[in-house]
Amino acid sequence: MFLREGLAEVWVPGEEIKLGPGTKRAGFYNRDQVTNRDVTMAVLQILKPRLYLDGFGGTGIRGIRVAREVGTHPVISEINKSSFDLINENVKKNEVDIEVYNESFESIASKYMFDFIDVDPYGSVVPFLDVALSHVRNGGYLGITATDLSALTGSAPMKTRRRYNAFIVNDRLRHESGIRLLMSYVAGRAAALDRYIIPILSFWKSHYYRIIVRVKNGTGEADKMLENIGHTNKYSELSPIYRDMPEGPMWKSVLNSVEVVQAIAARSFEYLDNNSVELMNRLGDEDKMFLFYELTDFASHFKRNLPKLEELMSEMSAETGEKVFRTHFSPTAVKAPVDSTKFQEIFLAISKK
């Protein structure tokens, strides 16, 4: 069957239209990844890279959208022969100029120095990360989609330790912790190659994390970047309601570029899904606070009813003079630039009402 997404129309085997993590079968189309591709198109329209690599083609939808919506020249690699044939048919139907190779990601990544490399594999990004970091040009960009959330969120502790040499508490803050773990791992691998990264955009959706970073050369800046990686203790850094234990390593600096987020907010994207636009508009608030205040944790600890989020945000702003923000990491949490003692005081007053 034919499907339209953005400005692209592609043929997809009907039985391969699925939700959830990817598969190695030919012609896989992941409906859950529409937001991923939408946000990528918006960022690419701001960054305007000249040469783009879609390292794991599938149906070719991502590369075709890049050609049609951004005007950047895409290269697609796809090691599965049936998928490779399907991509060529879809490229022909969309009448776009795309280089398509029936070769591995590693092989194609080494053909050029790309301005933007997209790593969206069937599984962990870890085996492909060094190749991507080595073959993106100085000042270029790397897009990473991670679906191994059991490792990144700490729900499979031994896998977290084995794959990322880290410890993460699998609690209600796990998705921001997981993205910060992924970012710290990418930064560490970049530093090992005498390169450093600058976060551009980061978000969680369904079964995956998506981060986009800029990659540059420089040992001095790489050393400075490593200062952004460390451990956290929610007991001492967030609130005494949490257990006293270190977590990490994780990225402790910003997750998003203010300039890029503002540029996206100032533009109108006619062909993007409304859910994607809503998510992008919220990302600018994620760096207002490291982690966030999860109301359900406070309600559980103090044995109180969960207060209305809007009422708590309004009261907190009035009491502190600080603006309070929502977070896409949880529907029952806020980013509030106030200390935990003040937050707890306001929470208890509101929940008592």
Contacts in CASP RR format, 6 or more apart in sequence:
PFRMAT RR
TARGET T0000
AUTHOR 0000-0000-0000
METHOD contacts of the structure
MODEL  1
MFLREGLAEVWVPGEEIKLGPGTKRAGFYNRDQVTNRDVTMAVLQILKPR
LYLDGFGGTGIRGIRVAREVGTHPVISEINKSSFDLINENVKKNEVDIEV
YNESFESIASKYMFDFIDVDPYGSVVPFLDVALSHVRNGGYLGITATDLS
ALTGSAPMKTRRRYNAFIVNDRLRHESGIRLLMSYVAGRAAALDRYIIPI
LSFWKSHYYRIIVRVKNGTGEADKMLENIGHTNKYSELSPIYRDMPEGPM
WKSVLNSVEVVQAIAARSFEYLDNNSVELMNRLGDEDKMFLFYELTDFAS
HFKRNLPKLEELMSEMSAETGEKVFRTHFSPTAVKAPVDSTKFQEIFLAI
SKK
1 11 0 8 1.000
1 12 0 8 1.000
1 14 0 8 1.000
1 17 0 8 1.000
2 9 0 8 1.000
2 10 0 8 1.000
2 11 0 8 1.000
2 12 0 8 1.000
3 9 0 8 1.000
3 10 0 8 1.000
3 12 0 8 1.000
3 17 0 8 1.000
3 29 0 8 1.000
5 34 0 8 1.000
5 37 0 8 1.000
5 61 0 8 1.000
5 65 0 8 1.000
6 38 0 8 1.000
6 41 0 8 1.000
6 65 0 8 1.000
6 68 0 8 1.000
6 69 0 8 1.000
6 271 0 8 1.000
6 272 0 8 1.000
7 65 0 8 1.000
7 68 0 8 1.000
7 69 0 8 1.000
7 271 0 8 1.000
8 61 0 8 1.000
8 64 0 8 1.000
8 65 0 8 1.000
8 68 0 8 1.000
8 69 0 8 1.000
8 90 0 8 1.000
8 94 0 8 1.000
9 93 0 8 1.000
9 94 0 8 1.000
10 29 0 8 1.000
10 59 0 8 1.000
10 60 0 8 1.000
10 61 0 8 1.000
10 64 0 8 1.000
10 90 0 8 1.000
10 93 0 8 1.000
10 94 0 8 1.000
11 59 0 8 1.000
11 86 0 8 1.000
11 89 0 8 1.000
11 90 0 8 1.000
11 93 0 8 1.000
12 27 0 8 1.000
12 29 0 8 1.000
12 59 0 8 1.000
13 26 0 8 1.000
13 27 0 8 1.000
16 23 0 8 1.000
16 25 0 8 1.000
16 26 0 8 1.000
16 27 0 8 1.000
16 28 0 8 1.000
16 29 0 8 1.000
17 29 0 8 1.000
17 31 0 8 1.000
18 28 0 8 1.000
18 29 0 8 1.000
18 30 0 8 1.000
18 31 0 8 1.000
19 30 0 8 1.000
19 31 0 8 1.000
19 32 0 8 1.000
19 206 0 8 1.000
20 30 0 8 1.000
20 32 0 8 1.000
20 206 0 8 1.000
20 207 0 8 1.000
21 123 0 8 1.000
21 147 0 8 1.000
21 207 0 8 1.000
21 208 0 8 1.000
22 28 0 8 1.000
22 30 0 8 1.000
22 122 0 8 1.000
22 123 0 8 1.000
22 147 0 8 1.000
23 122 0 8 1.000
24 80 0 8 1.000
24 122 0 8 1.000
26 58 0 8 1.000
26 80 0 8 1.000
26 82 0 8 1.000
26 83 0 8 1.000
26 86 0 8 1.000
27 58 0 8 1.000
27 59 0 8 1.000
27 80 0 8 1.000
27 82 0 8 1.000
27 83 0 8 1.000
27 86 0 8 1.000
28 58 0 8 1.000
28 59 0 8 1.000
28 83 0 8 1.000
29 58 0 8 1.000
29 59 0 8 1.000
29 61 0 8 1.000
32 205 0 8 1.000
32 206 0 8 1.000
32 207 0 8 1.000
32 208 0 8 1.000
33 120 0 8 1.000
33 145 0 8 1.000
33 208 0 8 1.000
34 273 0 8 1.000
34 276 0 8 1.000
35 205 0 8 1.000
35 273 0 8 1.000
35 275 0 8 1.000
35 276 0 8 1.000
35 279 0 8 1.000
36 120 0 8 1.000
36 145 0 8 1.000
36 205 0 8 1.000
36 208 0 8 1.000
36 210 0 8 1.000
37 61 0 8 1.000
37 62 0 8 1.000
37 65 0 8 1.000
38 269 0 8 1.000
38 272 0 8 1.000
38 273 0 8 1.000
38 276 0 8 1.000
38 277 0 8 1.000
39 201 0 8 1.000
39 203 0 8 1.000
39 210 0 8 1.000
39 276 0 8 1.000
39 279 0 8 1.000
39 280 0 8 1.000
40 62 0 8 1.000
40 118 0 8 1.000
40 143 0 8 1.000
40 210 0 8 1.000
40 212 0 8 1.000
41 65 0 8 1.000
41 66 0 8 1.000
41 69 0 8 1.000
41 70 0 8 1.000
41 269 0 8 1.000
41 271 0 8 1.000
41 272 0 8 1.000
42 264 0 8 1.000
42 267 0 8 1.000
42 269 0 8 1.000
42 272 0 8 1.000
42 276 0 8 1.000
42 280 0 8 1.000
43 200 0 8 1.000
43 201 0 8 1.000
43 212 0 8 1.000
43 260 0 8 1.000
43 264 0 8 1.000
44 52 0 8 1.000
44 66 0 8 1.000
44 69 0 8 1.000
44 70 0 8 1.000
44 72 0 8 1.000
44 116 0 8 1.000
45 69 0 8 1.000
45 70 0 8 1.000
45 267 0 8 1.000
45 269 0 8 1.000
46 260 0 8 1.000
46 263 0 8 1.000
46 264 0 8 1.000
46 267 0 8 1.000
47 116 0 8 1.000
47 141 0 8 1.000
47 200 0 8 1.000
47 260 0 8 1.000
48 70 0 8 1.000
48 72 0 8 1.000
49 72 0 8 1.000
49 114 0 8 1.000
49 115 0 8 1.000
49 116 0 8 1.000
49 140 0 8 1.000
49 141 0 8 1.000
50 72 0 8 1.000
50 73 0 8 1.000
50 115 0 8 1.000
51 72 0 8 1.000
51 73 0 8 1.000
51 75 0 8 1.000
51 112 0 8 1.000
51 114 0 8 1.000
51 115 0 8 1.000
51 116 0 8 1.000
52 63 0 8 1.000
52 66 0 8 1.000
52 70 0 8 1.000
52 72 0 8 1.000
52 73 0 8 1.000
52 74 0 8 1.000
52 75 0 8 1.000
52 114 0 8 1.000
52 115 0 8 1.000
52 116 0 8 1.000
52 117 0 8 1.000
52 118 0 8 1.000
53 74 0 8 1.000
53 75 0 8 1.000
53 76 0 8 1.000
53 77 0 8 1.000
53 108 0 8 1.000
53 109 0 8 1.000
53 112 0 8 1.000
53 114 0 8 1.000
53 116 0 8 1.000
53 117 0 8 1.000
53 118 0 8 1.000
54 60 0 8 1.000
54 62 0 8 1.000
54 63 0 8 1.000
54 66 0 8 1.000
54 74 0 8 1.000
54 75 0 8 1.000
54 76 0 8 1.000
54 77 0 8 1.000
54 118 0 8 1.000
54 120 0 8 1.000
55 76 0 8 1.000
55 77 0 8 1.000
55 78 0 8 1.000
55 105 0 8 1.000
55 108 0 8 1.000
55 109 0 8 1.000
55 117 0 8 1.000
55 118 0 8 1.000
55 119 0 8 1.000
55 120 0 8 1.000
56 77 0 8 1.000
56 78 0 8 1.000
56 105 0 8 1.000
56 119 0 8 1.000
56 120 0 8 1.000
56 121 0 8 1.000
56 122 0 8 1.000
57 63 0 8 1.000
57 76 0 8 1.000
57 77 0 8 1.000
57 78 0 8 1.000
57 83 0 8 1.000
57 87 0 8 1.000
58 78 0 8 1.000
58 80 0 8 1.000
58 83 0 8 1.000
58 86 0 8 1.000
58 87 0 8 1.000
59 83 0 8 1.000
59 86 0 8 1.000
59 87 0 8 1.000
59 90 0 8 1.000
60 76 0 8 1.000
60 78 0 8 1.000
60 86 0 8 1.000
60 87 0 8 1.000
60 90 0 8 1.000
60 91 0 8 1.000
61 90 0 8 1.000
62 118 0 8 1.000
62 120 0 8 1.000
63 74 0 8 1.000
63 76 0 8 1.000
63 98 0 8 1.000
64 74 0 8 1.000
64 90 0 8 1.000
64 91 0 8 1.000
64 94 0 8 1.000
64 96 0 8 1.000
64 98 0 8 1.000
66 72 0 8 1.000
66 74 0 8 1.000
67 73 0 8 1.000
67 74 0 8 1.000
67 94 0 8 1.000
67 96 0 8 1.000
67 97 0 8 1.000
67 98 0 8 1.000
68 94 0 8 1.000
68 96 0 8 1.000
69 271 0 8 1.000
72 115 0 8 1.000
72 116 0 8 1.000
73 97 0 8 1.000
73 98 0 8 1.000
73 99 0 8 1.000
74 96 0 8 1.000
74 98 0 8 1.000
74 99 0 8 1.000
75 98 0 8 1.000
75 99 0 8 1.000
75 100 0 8 1.000
75 101 0 8 1.000
75 108 0 8 1.000
75 111 0 8 1.000
75 112 0 8 1.000
75 114 0 8 1.000
76 87 0 8 1.000
76 98 0 8 1.000
76 99 0 8 1.000
76 100 0 8 1.000
76 101 0 8 1.000
77 101 0 8 1.000
77 103 0 8 1.000
77 104 0 8 1.000
77 105 0 8 1.000
77 107 0 8 1.000
77 108 0 8 1.000
77 109 0 8 1.000
78 84 0 8 1.000
78 87 0 8 1.000
78 100 0 8 1.000
78 101 0 8 1.000
78 102 0 8 1.000
79 102 0 8 1.000
79 103 0 8 1.000
79 104 0 8 1.000
79 105 0 8 1.000
81 102 0 8 1.000
84 100 0 8 1.000
84 101 0 8 1.000
84 102 0 8 1.000
87 100 0 8 1.000
88 100 0 8 1.000
91 98 0 8 1.000
91 100 0 8 1.000
101 107 0 8 1.000
101 108 0 8 1.000
105 119 0 8 1.000
105 121 0 8 1.000
105 128 0 8 1.000
105 131 0 8 1.000
106 128 0 8 1.000
106 131 0 8 1.000
109 117 0 8 1.000
109 131 0 8 1.000
109 132 0 8 1.000
109 134 0 8 1.000
109 135 0 8 1.000
110 131 0 8 1.000
110 135 0 8 1.000
112 135 0 8 1.000
113 135 0 8 1.000
113 136 0 8 1.000
113 137 0 8 1.000
114 135 0 8 1.000
114 136 0 8 1.000
114 137 0 8 1.000
114 140 0 8 1.000
115 136 0 8 1.000
115 137 0 8 1.000
115 140 0 8 1.000
115 141 0 8 1.000
116 136 0 8 1.000
116 140 0 8 1.000
116 141 0 8 1.000
116 142 0 8 1.000
116 143 0 8 1.000
117 132 0 8 1.000
117 135 0 8 1.000
117 136 0 8 1.000
117 141 0 8 1.000
117 142 0 8 1.000
117 143 0 8 1.000
118 143 0 8 1.000
118 145 0 8 1.000
119 125 0 8 1.000
119 128 0 8 1.000
119 129 0 8 1.000
119 132 0 8 1.000
119 142 0 8 1.000
119 143 0 8 1.000
119 144 0 8 1.000
119 145 0 8 1.000
120 144 0 8 1.000
120 145 0 8 1.000
121 127 0 8 1.000
121 128 0 8 1.000
121 145 0 8 1.000
123 147 0 8 1.000
123 148 0 8 1.000
124 146 0 8 1.000
124 147 0 8 1.000
124 148 0 8 1.000
124 151 0 8 1.000
124 163 0 8 1.000
125 144 0 8 1.000
125 145 0 8 1.000
125 146 0 8 1.000
125 148 0 8 1.000
126 163 0 8 1.000
126 185 0 8 1.000
129 144 0 8 1.000
129 185 0 8 1.000
129 186 0 8 1.000
129 189 0 8 1.000
130 189 0 8 1.000
130 193 0 8 1.000
132 142 0 8 1.000
132 144 0 8 1.000
133 142 0 8 1.000
133 186 0 8 1.000
133 189 0 8 1.000
133 190 0 8 1.000
133 193 0 8 1.000
133 195 0 8 1.000
133 215 0 8 1.000
134 193 0 8 1.000
136 142 0 8 1.000
136 215 0 8 1.000
138 215 0 8 1.000
138 216 0 8 1.000
138 217 0 8 1.000
139 214 0 8 1.000
139 215 0 8 1.000
139 216 0 8 1.000
139 217 0 8 1.000
140 214 0 8 1.000
140 215 0 8 1.000
140 216 0 8 1.000
141 200 0 8 1.000
141 212 0 8 1.000
141 213 0 8 1.000
141 214 0 8 1.000
141 215 0 8 1.000
142 186 0 8 1.000
142 197 0 8 1.000
142 212 0 8 1.000
142 213 0 8 1.000
142 214 0 8 1.000
142 215 0 8 1.000
143 210 0 8 1.000
143 211 0 8 1.000
143 212 0 8 1.000
143 213 0 8 1.000
144 182 0 8 1.000
144 186 0 8 1.000
144 210 0 8 1.000
144 211 0 8 1.000
144 212 0 8 1.000
144 213 0 8 1.000
145 208 0 8 1.000
145 209 0 8 1.000
145 210 0 8 1.000
146 152 0 8 1.000
146 182 0 8 1.000
146 208 0 8 1.000
146 209 0 8 1.000
146 210 0 8 1.000
146 211 0 8 1.000
147 207 0 8 1.000
147 208 0 8 1.000
148 159 0 8 1.000
148 163 0 8 1.000
149 155 0 8 1.000
149 175 0 8 1.000
149 178 0 8 1.000
149 207 0 8 1.000
149 208 0 8 1.000
149 209 0 8 1.000
150 156 0 8 1.000
150 159 0 8 1.000
151 159 0 8 1.000
151 160 0 8 1.000
151 163 0 8 1.000
151 164 0 8 1.000
152 160 0 8 1.000
152 164 0 8 1.000
152 168 0 8 1.000
152 178 0 8 1.000
152 179 0 8 1.000
152 181 0 8 1.000
152 182 0 8 1.000
152 209 0 8 1.000
153 168 0 8 1.000
153 170 0 8 1.000
153 174 0 8 1.000
153 175 0 8 1.000
153 177 0 8 1.000
153 178 0 8 1.000
154 160 0 8 1.000
154 167 0 8 1.000
154 168 0 8 1.000
154 169 0 8 1.000
154 170 0 8 1.000
154 174 0 8 1.000
154 178 0 8 1.000
155 170 0 8 1.000
155 174 0 8 1.000
157 167 0 8 1.000
157 170 0 8 1.000
160 166 0 8 1.000
160 167 0 8 1.000
160 168 0 8 1.000
160 181 0 8 1.000
161 167 0 8 1.000
164 181 0 8 1.000
164 185 0 8 1.000
166 181 0 8 1.000
166 184 0 8 1.000
166 185 0 8 1.000
166 247 0 8 1.000
166 248 0 8 1.000
166 249 0 8 1.000
166 250 0 8 1.000
167 246 0 8 1.000
167 247 0 8 1.000
167 248 0 8 1.000
168 174 0 8 1.000
168 177 0 8 1.000
168 178 0 8 1.000
168 181 0 8 1.000
168 247 0 8 1.000
168 248 0 8 1.000
168 250 0 8 1.000
169 177 0 8 1.000
169 234 0 8 1.000
169 243 0 8 1.000
169 245 0 8 1.000
169 247 0 8 1.000
171 242 0 8 1.000
171 297 0 8 1.000
172 294 0 8 1.000
172 296 0 8 1.000
172 297 0 8 1.000
172 330 0 8 1.000
172 333 0 8 1.000
173 234 0 8 1.000
173 291 0 8 1.000
173 292 0 8 1.000
173 294 0 8 1.000
173 329 0 8 1.000
173 330 0 8 1.000
175 204 0 8 1.000
175 209 0 8 1.000
175 329 0 8 1.000
175 330 0 8 1.000
176 204 0 8 1.000
176 286 0 8 1.000
176 291 0 8 1.000
176 292 0 8 1.000
176 327 0 8 1.000
176 329 0 8 1.000
177 247 0 8 1.000
177 248 0 8 1.000
177 250 0 8 1.000
177 291 0 8 1.000
178 209 0 8 1.000
178 250 0 8 1.000
179 202 0 8 1.000
179 203 0 8 1.000
179 204 0 8 1.000
179 209 0 8 1.000
179 211 0 8 1.000
179 251 0 8 1.000
179 255 0 8 1.000
180 250 0 8 1.000
180 251 0 8 1.000
180 252 0 8 1.000
180 255 0 8 1.000
181 248 0 8 1.000
181 249 0 8 1.000
181 250 0 8 1.000
181 251 0 8 1.000
182 209 0 8 1.000
182 211 0 8 1.000
183 197 0 8 1.000
183 199 0 8 1.000
183 202 0 8 1.000
183 211 0 8 1.000
183 213 0 8 1.000
183 250 0 8 1.000
183 251 0 8 1.000
183 255 0 8 1.000
184 228 0 8 1.000
184 229 0 8 1.000
184 230 0 8 1.000
184 248 0 8 1.000
184 249 0 8 1.000
184 250 0 8 1.000
184 251 0 8 1.000
186 197 0 8 1.000
186 211 0 8 1.000
186 213 0 8 1.000
187 196 0 8 1.000
187 197 0 8 1.000
187 225 0 8 1.000
187 226 0 8 1.000
187 228 0 8 1.000
187 229 0 8 1.000
187 251 0 8 1.000
188 226 0 8 1.000
188 229 0 8 1.000
190 196 0 8 1.000
190 197 0 8 1.000
190 215 0 8 1.000
190 222 0 8 1.000
190 225 0 8 1.000
191 222 0 8 1.000
191 223 0 8 1.000
191 225 0 8 1.000
191 226 0 8 1.000
194 217 0 8 1.000
194 218 0 8 1.000
194 219 0 8 1.000
194 222 0 8 1.000
195 215 0 8 1.000
195 216 0 8 1.000
195 217 0 8 1.000
195 218 0 8 1.000
195 222 0 8 1.000
196 215 0 8 1.000
196 216 0 8 1.000
196 218 0 8 1.000
196 221 0 8 1.000
196 222 0 8 1.000
196 224 0 8 1.000
196 225 0 8 1.000
197 213 0 8 1.000
197 214 0 8 1.000
197 215 0 8 1.000
197 216 0 8 1.000
197 225 0 8 1.000
198 213 0 8 1.000
198 214 0 8 1.000
198 216 0 8 1.000
198 257 0 8 1.000
199 211 0 8 1.000
199 212 0 8 1.000
199 213 0 8 1.000
199 251 0 8 1.000
199 253 0 8 1.000
199 254 0 8 1.000
199 255 0 8 1.000
199 256 0 8 1.000
199 257 0 8 1.000
200 212 0 8 1.000
200 213 0 8 1.000
200 214 0 8 1.000
200 256 0 8 1.000
200 257 0 8 1.000
200 260 0 8 1.000
201 210 0 8 1.000
201 211 0 8 1.000
201 212 0 8 1.000
201 255 0 8 1.000
201 256 0 8 1.000
201 257 0 8 1.000
201 260 0 8 1.000
201 261 0 8 1.000
201 283 0 8 1.000
202 209 0 8 1.000
202 210 0 8 1.000
202 211 0 8 1.000
202 212 0 8 1.000
202 255 0 8 1.000
202 256 0 8 1.000
202 283 0 8 1.000
202 286 0 8 1.000
203 209 0 8 1.000
203 210 0 8 1.000
203 279 0 8 1.000
203 283 0 8 1.000
203 328 0 8 1.000
204 210 0 8 1.000
204 328 0 8 1.000
204 329 0 8 1.000
205 279 0 8 1.000
211 255 0 8 1.000
228 251 0 8 1.000
228 252 0 8 1.000
228 253 0 8 1.000
229 249 0 8 1.000
229 250 0 8 1.000
229 251 0 8 1.000
229 252 0 8 1.000
230 248 0 8 1.000
230 249 0 8 1.000
230 250 0 8 1.000
230 252 0 8 1.000
231 246 0 8 1.000
231 247 0 8 1.000
231 248 0 8 1.000
231 249 0 8 1.000
231 250 0 8 1.000
232 238 0 8 1.000
232 246 0 8 1.000
232 247 0 8 1.000
232 248 0 8 1.000
232 250 0 8 1.000
232 252 0 8 1.000
232 290 0 8 1.000
232 291 0 8 1.000
233 244 0 8 1.000
233 245 0 8 1.000
233 246 0 8 1.000
233 247 0 8 1.000
234 242 0 8 1.000
234 243 0 8 1.000
234 247 0 8 1.000
234 291 0 8 1.000
235 242 0 8 1.000
235 243 0 8 1.000
235 244 0 8 1.000
235 245 0 8 1.000
236 244 0 8 1.000
237 290 0 8 1.000
237 291 0 8 1.000
238 291 0 8 1.000
238 293 0 8 1.000
238 340 0 8 1.000
239 293 0 8 1.000
239 298 0 8 1.000
239 340 0 8 1.000
239 343 0 8 1.000
239 344 0 8 1.000
240 340 0 8 1.000
241 297 0 8 1.000
241 298 0 8 1.000
241 301 0 8 1.000
241 302 0 8 1.000
241 344 0 8 1.000
242 297 0 8 1.000
252 290 0 8 1.000
254 287 0 8 1.000
255 286 0 8 1.000
255 287 0 8 1.000
256 283 0 8 1.000
256 284 0 8 1.000
256 286 0 8 1.000
256 287 0 8 1.000
258 284 0 8 1.000
258 287 0 8 1.000
261 280 0 8 1.000
261 283 0 8 1.000
261 284 0 8 1.000
264 280 0 8 1.000
265 280 0 8 1.000
265 281 0 8 1.000
265 284 0 8 1.000
269 277 0 8 1.000
279 328 0 8 1.000
282 326 0 8 1.000
282 327 0 8 1.000
282 328 0 8 1.000
283 328 0 8 1.000
285 325 0 8 1.000
285 326 0 8 1.000
285 327 0 8 1.000
285 335 0 8 1.000
286 327 0 8 1.000
286 328 0 8 1.000
286 329 0 8 1.000
286 335 0 8 1.000
288 323 0 8 1.000
288 325 0 8 1.000
288 335 0 8 1.000
288 336 0 8 1.000
288 337 0 8 1.000
289 325 0 8 1.000
289 335 0 8 1.000
289 336 0 8 1.000
289 337 0 8 1.000
292 327 0 8 1.000
292 329 0 8 1.000
292 330 0 8 1.000
292 333 0 8 1.000
292 334 0 8 1.000
292 335 0 8 1.000
293 333 0 8 1.000
293 334 0 8 1.000
293 335 0 8 1.000
293 336 0 8 1.000
293 340 0 8 1.000
293 343 0 8 1.000
293 347 0 8 1.000
294 330 0 8 1.000
294 332 0 8 1.000
294 333 0 8 1.000
295 306 0 8 1.000
295 307 0 8 1.000
295 309 0 8 1.000
295 312 0 8 1.000
295 332 0 8 1.000
295 333 0 8 1.000
295 334 0 8 1.000
295 347 0 8 1.000
296 306 0 8 1.000
296 332 0 8 1.000
298 304 0 8 1.000
298 344 0 8 1.000
298 347 0 8 1.000
298 351 0 8 1.000
299 305 0 8 1.000
299 306 0 8 1.000
299 307 0 8 1.000
299 351 0 8 1.000
302 347 0 8 1.000
302 348 0 8 1.000
302 351 0 8 1.000
304 347 0 8 1.000
304 348 0 8 1.000
304 351 0 8 1.000
304 352 0 8 1.000
305 351 0 8 1.000
306 332 0 8 1.000
306 351 0 8 1.000
307 347 0 8 1.000
307 350 0 8 1.000
307 351 0 8 1.000
307 353 0 8 1.000
309 326 0 8 1.000
309 332 0 8 1.000
309 334 0 8 1.000
311 350 0 8 1.000
312 324 0 8 1.000
312 334 0 8 1.000
312 346 0 8 1.000
312 347 0 8 1.000
312 350 0 8 1.000
313 324 0 8 1.000
313 326 0 8 1.000
313 334 0 8 1.000
315 346 0 8 1.000
315 349 0 8 1.000
315 350 0 8 1.000
316 322 0 8 1.000
316 324 0 8 1.000
316 334 0 8 1.000
316 336 0 8 1.000
316 338 0 8 1.000
316 343 0 8 1.000
316 346 0 8 1.000
317 323 0 8 1.000
317 324 0 8 1.000
319 342 0 8 1.000
319 346 0 8 1.000
320 336 0 8 1.000
320 338 0 8 1.000
320 342 0 8 1.000
320 346 0 8 1.000
322 336 0 8 1.000
322 337 0 8 1.000
322 338 0 8 1.000
323 337 0 8 1.000
324 334 0 8 1.000
324 335 0 8 1.000
324 336 0 8 1.000
325 334 0 8 1.000
325 335 0 8 1.000
325 336 0 8 1.000
326 333 0 8 1.000
326 334 0 8 1.000
326 335 0 8 1.000
327 333 0 8 1.000
327 334 0 8 1.000
327 335 0 8 1.000
336 343 0 8 1.000
END
